[in-house]
Amino acid sequence: MSVYVVLATVVGMGCLFLGLAAWQGLGGKTERRLFLLMTLSLAWFLVCAGLTFGALDEREVWFWYRFSSFGFASFYALHLHFCFRYTGSPLP
C-alpha cells in the first residue's frame, strides 16, 4: 500500500468527520447540510484519487480517475451554492 493511498484516505476521512461535526453544530440547517455534502464530495474525491496511486495497471488508474470525478465535479457546484446561502446573497 502506497503512502499516497494512506494519506488520501486519512485526509478524506478527516473531511468526512469534519462535515459530520459541522452538521451537528450551530447555524442554519440548509448551510449545515450543504457543508456536509461539500465535505462528502471532497472525501469521495480524495479516497478515489488516493486509490488511483495504488492501482496496478493503467485500466485501474482510469477507473479510479473517472470514479473520483463524481466527487470533484460536484464539489464546485456545492461550494458555490454554500457560499451563496452562507452570505445570504440571492441565487443567480
C-alpha positions in Angstrom: 0.0 0.0 0.0 1.4 3.4 -1.0 1.9 6.3 1.3 -0.3 8.4 -1.0 -3.2 5.9 -0.6 -3.0 6.0 3.2 -2.6 9.8 3.3 -5.5 10.4 0.9 -7.7 8.0 2.9 -6.8 9.7 6.2 -7.5 13.2 4.9 -10.7 12.0 3.2 -11.9 10.5 6.5 -11.0 13.8 8.2 -13.1 15.7 5.8 -16.0 13.3 6.4 -15.7 13.7 10.2 -15.5 17.5 9.8 -18.7 17.5 7.8 -20.5 15.3 10.4 -19.3 17.5 13.2 -20.4 20.7 11.5 -23.8 19.0 10.7 -24.4 18.8 14.5 -23.2 22.4 15.1 -24.9 25.8 15.2 -26.2 27.7 12.2 -28.8 27.4 9.5 -30.0 23.9 8.7 -29.5 24.3 5.0 -26.0 25.6 5.4 -25.0 22.7 7.6 -26.4 20.2 5.0 -24.6 21.9 2.2 -21.3 21.9 4.1 -21.8 18.2 4.9 -22.5 17.4 1.2 -19.4 19.5 0.3 -17.2 17.6 2.6 -18.7 14.2 1.5 -17.9 15.1 -2.2 -14.3 16.1 -1.2 -13.9 12.9 0.8 -15.1 10.9 -2.1 -12.6 12.6 -4.4 -9.7 12.2 -2.0 -10.3 8.5 -1.3 -10.7 7.6 -5.0 -7.7 9.8 -6.0 -5.6 8.0 -3.4 -6.7 4.7 -4.8 -5.5 5.9 -8.2 -1.9 5.9 -6.9 -2.4 2.3 -5.6 -3.7 1.0 -8.9 -1.7 -1.8 -10.5 -2.3 -1.2 -14.2 -3.5 1.6 -16.5 -7.1 0.3 -16.7 -7.4 0.6 -12.9 -6.0 4.1 -12.9 -8.5 5.2 -15.4 -11.3 3.6 -13.5 -10.4 5.3 -10.2 -9.8 8.6 -12.0 -13.3 8.5 -13.6 -14.9 7.3 -10.3 -13.3 10.2 -8.4 -14.7 12.8 -10.9 -18.1 12.5 -9.3 -16.8 14.0 -6.1 -14.6 16.5 -7.9 -17.2 17.8 -10.3 -20.0 18.1 -7.6 -17.7 19.9 -5.2 -17.7 23.2 -7.1 -21.4 23.3 -7.5 -22.0 22.6 -3.8 -19.3 25.1 -2.8 -20.9 27.9 -4.9 -24.3 27.1 -3.6 -23.0 27.0 0.0 -21.3 30.4 -0.5 -24.5 32.0 -1.8 -26.5 30.6 1.1 -24.0 31.4 3.8 -23.6 35.1 2.7 -27.3 35.5 2.1 -26.9 36.5 -1.5 -29.7 35.7 -3.9 -29.0 32.8 -6.1 -28.4 33.9 -9.8 
